[in-house]
């Protein structure tokens, strides 16, 4: 019934993920078995995948690791970004999530993406130094301040190479329009 007014495509609305999101908002700190207990519509594999995606996009963080060799010990997670009642939606073919509550797209590593960004191909996540580099460069400040050791030319080259591979900077090290958009979107997160 996707063509009927008022109906939602099944791919956009996942009742198990919505239940998990509501449980996370209520519990604040939780383990995977607690989510599975409170969400009867959620399969174990779906729960692991959704929790992993929320973690990669900065909604959830692991606050305690399970103790190896101890039965009944699980990783403990905490909800970091509670944006509203509707569950964030995973975007097919990318590592980004769309948040219908705020109309934002969050990328891998908790990077705020520009609103008109196409789905990001599955690449390794942008490192925090790369995100800081983009934000500082977009703000017109010296991006070398994003590195722990500004004098380390190897670290600078590695950041520029990672950004060039994603077409976020050109060969001279200047921001491309996509790099500037990501930098501006993350300026408020970093400031």
C-alpha positions as CSV (number, residue, x, y, z in Angstrom):
1,X,0.0,0.0,0.0
2,X,3.0,2.3,-0.6
3,X,1.1,4.4,-3.1
4,X,-1.9,5.1,-0.9
5,X,-1.9,8.5,0.9
6,X,-0.9,8.2,4.6
7,X,0.8,4.8,4.2
8,X,4.4,4.4,5.0
9,X,6.7,2.2,3.1
10,X,7.7,-0.9,5.1
11,X,11.4,-0.1,4.5
12,X,11.1,3.2,6.2
13,X,9.2,2.0,9.3
14,X,10.7,-0.9,11.3
15,X,8.5,-1.6,14.4
16,X,11.3,-3.6,16.1
17,X,13.7,-0.7,15.7
18,X,11.1,1.8,16.9
19,X,10.5,-0.4,20.0
20,X,14.3,-0.5,20.6
21,X,14.6,3.2,20.3
22,X,11.7,3.8,22.8
23,X,13.3,1.3,25.2
24,X,16.7,3.1,24.9
25,X,15.0,6.4,25.7
26,X,13.4,5.0,28.8
27,X,16.3,3.0,30.1
28,X,19.1,5.4,29.3
29,X,21.7,2.7,30.3
30,X,21.1,-0.8,28.9
31,X,22.5,-4.0,27.6
32,X,21.6,-6.0,24.5
33,X,19.7,-8.7,26.5
34,X,17.7,-5.9,28.2
35,X,16.7,-4.5,24.8
36,X,15.7,-7.9,23.6
37,X,13.6,-8.5,26.7
38,X,11.7,-5.3,26.4
39,X,11.2,-5.4,22.6
40,X,9.3,-8.5,21.5
41,X,9.3,-7.5,17.8
42,X,13.1,-7.2,17.7
43,X,15.3,-10.1,16.5
44,X,18.7,-10.6,18.0
45,X,20.6,-10.0,14.7
46,X,18.5,-6.8,14.0
47,X,19.1,-5.5,17.5
48,X,22.9,-6.0,17.2
49,X,23.0,-4.4,13.8
50,X,20.8,-1.4,14.8
51,X,22.7,-0.9,18.0
52,X,26.0,-1.0,16.1
53,X,24.8,1.6,13.6
54,X,23.5,3.9,16.4
55,X,26.9,3.6,18.1
56,X,28.8,4.4,14.9
57,X,26.6,7.5,14.2
58,X,27.1,8.8,17.8
59,X,23.6,8.1,19.2
60,X,24.8,5.5,21.7
61,X,28.1,4.9,23.4
62,X,29.5,1.9,25.2
63,X,30.1,2.8,28.8
64,X,31.3,-0.6,30.1
65,X,32.7,-3.6,28.4
66,X,31.7,-7.1,29.3
67,X,34.0,-9.0,31.6
68,X,35.7,-11.8,29.6
69,X,35.0,-15.3,30.9
70,X,32.2,-14.2,33.2
71,X,28.8,-15.7,32.2
72,X,26.0,-13.2,32.1
73,X,28.3,-10.2,31.5
74,X,27.4,-7.9,28.6
75,X,28.5,-4.6,27.2
76,X,26.6,-1.7,28.8
77,X,25.5,1.1,26.5
78,X,24.2,4.6,27.2
79,X,22.0,6.8,25.1
80,X,24.0,9.8,24.1
81,X,21.8,11.7,21.7
82,X,18.1,11.5,22.5
83,X,16.6,13.5,19.7
84,X,12.9,12.6,20.0
85,X,10.3,9.8,19.8
86,X,10.8,8.6,16.3
87,X,13.7,6.1,15.8
88,X,16.6,7.2,13.5
89,X,16.5,5.4,10.2
90,X,19.4,3.5,8.7
91,X,20.1,4.6,5.1
92,X,20.4,1.7,2.7
93,X,23.8,1.4,1.0
94,X,25.6,3.8,3.3
95,X,26.9,4.2,6.9
96,X,24.6,7.2,7.5
97,X,21.4,7.5,9.5
98,X,18.5,9.9,8.9
99,X,16.9,11.4,12.1
100,X,13.3,12.2,11.3
101,X,13.0,14.2,14.6
102,X,15.7,16.8,13.7
103,X,15.8,16.2,9.9
104,X,19.6,15.7,10.2
105,X,21.8,13.1,8.5
106,X,24.5,11.7,10.8
107,X,27.5,9.9,9.3
108,X,29.9,7.4,10.5
109,X,31.8,8.6,13.6
110,X,29.0,10.9,14.6
111,X,29.7,13.4,11.8
112,X,26.8,15.7,10.9
113,X,26.3,15.6,7.2
114,X,24.9,18.3,5.0
115,X,21.1,17.9,4.5
116,X,21.3,17.3,0.8
117,X,24.2,14.8,1.1
118,X,23.7,11.7,-1.0
119,X,24.2,8.4,0.8
120,X,27.8,8.0,1.7
121,X,29.5,5.0,0.2
122,X,30.7,2.4,2.7
123,X,34.2,3.7,3.6
124,X,36.1,3.6,6.8
125,X,34.9,6.3,9.3
126,X,36.3,9.8,9.3
127,X,38.7,10.1,12.2
128,X,38.1,12.9,14.7
129,X,41.2,14.8,13.5
130,X,39.8,14.8,9.9
131,X,36.5,16.2,11.1
132,X,38.2,18.9,13.1
133,X,40.4,19.7,10.1
134,X,37.3,20.2,7.9
135,X,35.6,22.3,10.6
136,X,38.6,24.6,11.2
137,X,39.3,25.0,7.5
138,X,35.6,25.8,6.8
139,X,35.7,28.4,9.6
140,X,38.8,30.1,8.1
141,X,41.2,29.0,10.9
142,X,44.5,27.1,10.7
143,X,43.5,23.4,10.2
144,X,46.8,22.2,11.5
145,X,45.5,22.9,15.0
146,X,43.2,19.8,14.6
147,X,46.2,17.6,14.9
148,X,47.6,16.5,18.3
149,X,51.1,17.5,17.1
150,X,50.9,20.2,14.4
151,X,54.6,19.7,13.6
152,X,54.1,16.1,12.7
153,X,54.1,16.2,8.9
154,X,53.3,12.4,8.7
155,X,50.0,13.0,10.6
156,X,49.2,16.0,8.4
157,X,49.8,13.9,5.2
158,X,47.7,11.1,6.5
159,X,44.7,13.4,7.2
160,X,45.0,15.1,3.8
161,X,45.2,11.7,2.1
162,X,42.1,10.4,3.8
163,X,40.2,13.6,2.9
164,X,41.4,13.5,-0.7
165,X,40.2,9.9,-1.0
166,X,36.7,11.1,-0.2
167,X,37.0,14.2,-2.5
168,X,36.7,16.5,0.5
169,X,39.9,18.4,-0.3
170,X,41.6,19.0,-3.7
171,X,45.3,18.3,-4.6
172,X,46.4,21.6,-3.1
173,X,44.7,20.9,0.2
174,X,41.8,23.3,-0.3
175,X,38.3,22.3,0.6
176,X,35.9,21.1,-2.0
177,X,32.2,22.1,-1.8
178,X,31.4,18.8,-0.1
179,X,34.3,19.2,2.4
180,X,33.2,22.8,3.2
181,X,29.6,21.6,3.8
182,X,30.7,18.9,6.2
183,X,33.1,21.3,7.9
184,X,30.4,23.9,8.4
185,X,27.9,21.3,9.6
186,X,30.4,20.2,12.2
187,X,31.7,23.6,13.3
188,X,28.9,23.8,15.9
189,X,29.7,20.3,17.1
190,X,33.4,21.0,17.6
191,X,33.1,24.6,18.9
